[in-house]
Every structure is written in C-alpha cells, then in structure tokens.
C-alpha cells in the first residue's frame, strides 16, 4: 500500500516499467504535454498579432458634423470612410464592322423620246441662176423635163411633171409665177403646221420604226390639197399618219400663172425619228 508521500506512477511509467526508457517512445511521451503547451501559447501569440497589427494600422475616419450649426445642440457625428477609388477603366466595346450591302446597279430604263417629224422640202434649188419667173419659163420645155428627170428618176421617183395653161383639171405646175401661200406664209409655214399636228404612231414606237417618208400633193386652183401620195414608204402606220396630216390641211392661197389660179405640185420629206 502506498504512503502519502509516495508519488503515484504515471501511465507512461506503468507502460514502460519493464522497458527501455532511454530511447524511443518513452522520451516522446514524457515531452508531449510540454510540447502541446508551448505550441498552444505560440499559436495564441500569432493569432493575437494577426488581429492587433491591422487594428494599429487602421486610420480613424474624420468626423463630419451635420446639423443646423450654432453653439447649441443638433449636431451629430457621422463617420465616413473616404476611400480613394480609381475610376473604373472605360468599358471597351468592340463592334464588328458590317460591310454595307453591295449597291444595286442603277437600272437605266430605255425611254423612247419622240421627236416631231422633220419636214423638209425635197426640191433642191435646180435653177439658182434664174432671176425671175418669166426668165424661168423661157427655158425649152424638153430641157426642163430632162433636168427634173435627172433629179427624181435617179432616185426611182416619177412625179408626172406637167406644164399646162390655166386652172381646172390640167397637169399641175412645178413652178409658177406666184407660188401658193399657206396662211400668208410660204412652204416653211406649212412645214411647221405639219410638225405640230403629226402624232408618232404607237405601233411604230413599239416596233422602234423610224425613217423618212416622201410625200407629194397638189395645191388645187381653189386652194384645196389633193392627190396626197406616198412616194417613198417607211411603214404603213407612219405612211398613213403622214397622209392623214397633209390631207387635213386647210385651204391655201392658190398659185398664179399668167394671172390665173393653177394647180401646183409639191413634194415634201417627213422624218420620223425616235
């Protein structure tokens, strides 16, 4: 039985009673409690420093007084933490460039431009050397016929040139002392009148037909226009329009030969151009 002053053996001593205590696990077991205590103290010191050092480096924010001012109350202290924050960098937005759609080629509509028919006189000046009508009719008739044949028959036209006397139904004249006049003007006035009233046939426009029509007509002794004939044709629609316009001519002032009204033949080109 143990006495009061006897030390109670520890668990380690009991376990290592009959074993070697100078080496191995016994030494480690003996130092375990001391080692744990030292480790605990060191851990506490490190934890304390980790918390206390940031507190020491922390700057106390400025106090801003809010209230009505004066020496009285109404003030209250508000703690504001003013951190210097850098502005955020601008957000860069990358927009993918989209190529514009290719432009459609401009459609060019082919338009048909109607030009008023060109009215020209088919009779070239064959007697530039004649000064008066009297001198012109002193030329031999055969010579005059030969000169006109050279002009028109070379183109394949037969105008039935005739020379006669007086009016009535005799052969028409080509040249007379006083040529017929249209509304107080000459053949140019009639050309303008024809151009203003000629309508390009739609059928010819659709078919894109154009050309020059040669027309002959007679100004009668009473001033009426008759015997409108197509000598050179282009198209039936154009030929009919040319005949229609000339046939609708109002009366002329008849031509005079020897002081008497006579029939006079005219020839005229009408040009139809798109």
C-alpha positions as CSV (number, residue, x, y, z in Angstrom):
1,X,0.0,0.0,0.0
2,X,1.3,3.4,-0.9
3,X,2.2,6.1,1.6
4,X,1.0,9.7,1.5
5,X,4.4,10.9,0.4
6,X,4.8,8.3,-2.3
7,X,4.3,9.5,-5.9
8,X,1.7,7.8,-7.9
9,X,3.3,6.5,-11.1
10,X,2.1,7.9,-14.3
11,X,0.5,6.0,-17.1
12,X,3.8,6.2,-19.1
13,X,5.8,4.8,-16.2
14,X,3.4,2.0,-15.8
15,X,3.6,1.2,-19.5
16,X,7.4,1.5,-19.8
17,X,8.2,0.0,-16.3
18,X,10.0,-3.0,-17.7
19,X,11.1,-1.4,-20.9
20,X,14.0,0.7,-22.1
21,X,13.2,4.3,-21.1
22,X,16.3,6.0,-22.5
23,X,15.3,5.7,-26.1
24,X,12.2,5.8,-28.2
25,X,8.6,6.4,-27.4
26,X,9.1,7.0,-23.7
27,X,11.0,10.2,-24.2
28,X,8.4,11.5,-26.7
29,X,5.6,10.6,-24.3
30,X,7.3,12.5,-21.5
31,X,7.7,15.7,-23.6
32,X,4.2,15.5,-25.1
33,X,2.4,17.8,-22.5
34,X,5.2,20.4,-22.6
35,X,5.3,20.4,-26.4
36,X,1.5,20.8,-26.7
37,X,1.5,23.7,-24.1
38,X,4.3,25.5,-26.0
39,X,2.5,25.1,-29.3
40,X,-0.7,26.4,-27.9
41,X,1.0,29.5,-26.5
42,X,2.8,30.2,-29.8
43,X,-0.5,29.8,-31.7
44,X,-2.2,32.3,-29.4
45,X,0.5,34.8,-29.8
46,X,0.5,34.6,-33.6
47,X,-3.4,34.8,-33.7
48,X,-3.3,37.9,-31.4
49,X,-0.7,39.6,-33.6
50,X,-2.7,38.8,-36.7
51,X,-5.7,40.6,-35.3
52,X,-4.0,43.5,-33.4
53,X,-1.5,44.7,-36.1
54,X,-4.2,45.6,-38.7
55,X,-6.0,47.4,-36.0
56,X,-3.0,49.5,-35.2
57,X,-2.5,50.4,-38.9
58,X,-6.2,51.4,-39.3
59,X,-6.8,55.1,-39.7
60,X,-9.7,56.6,-37.8
61,X,-12.1,58.3,-40.3
62,X,-12.7,62.0,-40.0
63,X,-15.8,63.2,-38.1
64,X,-18.2,65.3,-40.1
65,X,-20.7,67.4,-38.2
66,X,-24.2,67.5,-39.6
67,X,-26.8,69.8,-38.3
68,X,-28.1,73.3,-38.1
69,X,-24.9,74.9,-36.8
70,X,-24.6,77.4,-33.9
71,X,-23.4,76.7,-30.4
72,X,-26.4,74.6,-29.4
73,X,-27.2,71.1,-30.0
74,X,-28.4,69.4,-33.1
75,X,-25.0,68.1,-34.2
76,X,-24.3,64.5,-34.7
77,X,-21.1,62.8,-35.6
78,X,-21.1,60.7,-38.7
79,X,-18.2,58.5,-39.5
80,X,-17.4,58.5,-43.3
81,X,-14.8,56.2,-44.7
82,X,-13.5,58.1,-47.8
83,X,-11.5,55.7,-49.8
84,X,-9.7,56.9,-52.9
85,X,-11.1,54.8,-55.6
86,X,-9.8,54.9,-59.1
87,X,-12.4,55.3,-61.7
88,X,-13.1,52.1,-63.4
89,X,-11.5,51.7,-66.8
90,X,-13.8,52.6,-69.7
91,X,-15.6,49.6,-71.0
92,X,-14.3,48.8,-74.4
93,X,-17.0,47.6,-76.7
94,X,-15.8,46.1,-79.9
95,X,-18.3,46.4,-82.7
96,X,-17.7,44.2,-85.6
97,X,-17.8,46.3,-88.8
98,X,-20.5,45.0,-91.1
99,X,-19.8,45.7,-94.7
100,X,-22.6,47.5,-96.4
101,X,-24.6,45.5,-98.9
102,X,-23.4,46.0,-102.4
103,X,-25.3,48.7,-104.2
104,X,-27.5,47.5,-106.9
105,X,-26.6,48.9,-110.3
106,X,-28.9,51.7,-111.3
107,X,-31.4,50.4,-113.7
108,X,-31.5,52.5,-116.7
109,X,-34.9,52.4,-118.4
110,X,-34.7,52.9,-122.0
111,X,-37.1,55.6,-122.9
112,X,-38.4,56.4,-126.2
113,X,-38.0,60.0,-127.0
114,X,-40.4,61.2,-129.6
115,X,-39.0,63.9,-131.9
116,X,-41.5,65.8,-134.0
117,X,-41.3,64.7,-137.6
118,X,-38.8,66.6,-139.6
119,X,-40.5,68.2,-142.7
120,X,-38.1,69.1,-145.4
121,X,-38.5,70.2,-148.9
122,X,-37.4,67.6,-151.4
123,X,-36.9,70.0,-154.2
124,X,-33.3,71.2,-154.3
125,X,-32.7,74.6,-156.0
126,X,-32.3,73.5,-159.6
127,X,-32.4,77.0,-161.1
128,X,-30.2,79.2,-159.0
129,X,-29.2,81.3,-162.0
130,X,-32.8,82.3,-162.7
131,X,-33.7,85.8,-161.5
132,X,-37.4,85.9,-162.4
133,X,-40.3,83.5,-163.2
134,X,-40.5,85.0,-166.7
135,X,-37.0,84.0,-167.4
136,X,-37.5,80.5,-166.0
137,X,-40.3,79.8,-168.4
138,X,-38.2,80.9,-171.4
139,X,-36.3,77.6,-171.0
140,X,-37.0,75.0,-173.5
141,X,-39.6,72.5,-172.2
142,X,-37.5,69.5,-173.1
143,X,-34.5,70.9,-171.3
144,X,-36.6,71.5,-168.2
145,X,-38.0,67.9,-168.3
146,X,-34.5,66.5,-168.7
147,X,-33.3,68.4,-165.6
148,X,-36.1,67.1,-163.4
149,X,-35.7,63.6,-164.7
150,X,-32.1,63.7,-163.7
151,X,-33.1,64.7,-160.2
152,X,-36.0,62.3,-159.5
153,X,-35.7,59.4,-161.8
154,X,-32.2,58.7,-160.4
155,X,-34.0,58.0,-157.1
156,X,-36.7,55.9,-158.7
157,X,-39.4,58.6,-158.4
158,X,-41.8,59.6,-161.1
159,X,-43.6,62.9,-160.3
160,X,-45.5,63.1,-163.6
161,X,-44.2,66.6,-164.2
162,X,-46.5,68.6,-166.4
163,X,-46.7,72.0,-168.0
164,X,-50.0,73.5,-169.0
165,X,-52.0,76.6,-169.0
166,X,-54.8,77.9,-166.8
167,X,-56.5,76.0,-163.9
168,X,-59.1,73.3,-164.0
169,X,-58.0,69.7,-164.1
170,X,-54.9,70.2,-166.3
171,X,-51.5,68.9,-165.5
172,X,-50.1,70.6,-162.3
173,X,-47.2,73.0,-162.5
174,X,-44.0,72.7,-160.6
175,X,-43.0,76.3,-160.9
176,X,-45.4,79.2,-161.3
177,X,-45.1,83.0,-161.4
178,X,-46.7,83.3,-157.9
179,X,-46.3,80.2,-155.7
180,X,-49.2,79.2,-153.4
181,X,-49.0,80.6,-149.9
182,X,-50.2,78.9,-146.7
183,X,-51.8,81.2,-144.2
184,X,-49.9,84.2,-145.5
185,X,-46.5,82.3,-145.5
186,X,-44.5,80.1,-147.7
187,X,-43.8,76.4,-147.6
188,X,-42.0,76.8,-144.3
189,X,-45.2,77.8,-142.6
190,X,-46.8,74.6,-143.9
191,X,-43.9,72.6,-142.5
192,X,-44.4,74.0,-139.0
193,X,-48.1,73.3,-139.3
194,X,-47.5,69.7,-140.2
195,X,-44.9,69.2,-137.4
196,X,-47.4,70.5,-134.8
197,X,-50.1,68.1,-135.8
198,X,-48.2,64.9,-136.6
199,X,-48.5,62.2,-134.0
200,X,-45.9,59.4,-133.9
201,X,-47.9,56.1,-134.4
202,X,-47.8,54.0,-131.2
203,X,-47.4,50.9,-133.3
204,X,-44.2,52.3,-134.9
205,X,-42.9,53.4,-131.4
206,X,-43.4,49.8,-130.1
207,X,-41.6,48.4,-133.0
208,X,-39.0,51.1,-132.9
209,X,-39.6,52.0,-136.5
210,X,-38.2,55.3,-137.8
211,X,-37.3,56.8,-141.2
212,X,-38.2,59.4,-143.7
213,X,-41.4,59.4,-145.8
214,X,-41.5,61.2,-149.2
215,X,-45.0,62.7,-149.9
216,X,-46.3,64.5,-152.9
217,X,-49.5,66.5,-153.1
218,X,-51.2,69.1,-155.2
219,X,-52.5,72.5,-154.2
220,X,-55.6,72.9,-156.4
221,X,-56.6,76.1,-158.1
222,X,-59.2,76.6,-155.4
223,X,-56.5,76.2,-152.6
224,X,-57.5,72.7,-151.5
225,X,-54.9,70.0,-151.0
226,X,-55.4,66.8,-153.1
227,X,-53.6,63.8,-154.5
228,X,-51.6,63.1,-151.4
229,X,-49.3,60.2,-152.4
230,X,-46.5,58.3,-150.7
231,X,-43.5,58.1,-152.9
232,X,-41.1,56.5,-150.5
233,X,-42.6,54.4,-147.8
234,X,-41.2,53.5,-144.3
235,X,-44.0,51.6,-142.6
236,X,-47.8,51.6,-143.2
237,X,-48.5,53.2,-139.8
238,X,-46.1,56.0,-140.5
239,X,-47.2,56.4,-144.1
240,X,-50.9,56.7,-143.1
241,X,-50.1,59.3,-140.4
242,X,-48.2,61.4,-143.0
243,X,-51.1,61.2,-145.5
244,X,-53.6,62.0,-142.8
245,X,-51.9,65.2,-141.6
246,X,-51.2,66.6,-145.1
247,X,-54.7,65.7,-146.3
248,X,-56.2,67.6,-143.3
249,X,-54.5,70.8,-144.4
250,X,-56.8,73.9,-144.7
251,X,-57.1,75.7,-148.0
252,X,-54.1,77.5,-149.4
253,X,-53.9,80.7,-151.4
254,X,-53.6,79.2,-154.9
255,X,-50.7,79.8,-157.1
256,X,-51.0,82.1,-160.1
257,X,-49.7,81.7,-163.6
258,X,-50.5,84.5,-166.1
259,X,-52.8,86.0,-163.5
260,X,-54.9,82.8,-163.3
261,X,-55.0,80.3,-160.4
262,X,-53.4,77.0,-161.4
263,X,-52.6,73.6,-159.8
264,X,-49.2,73.3,-158.3
265,X,-47.5,70.1,-157.2
266,X,-45.3,69.9,-154.1
267,X,-43.1,67.2,-152.7
268,X,-42.1,67.0,-149.0
269,X,-40.0,64.8,-146.8
270,X,-41.4,63.9,-143.3
271,X,-38.8,62.4,-140.9
272,X,-40.0,60.2,-138.1
273,X,-37.2,59.8,-135.5
274,X,-37.3,58.1,-132.1
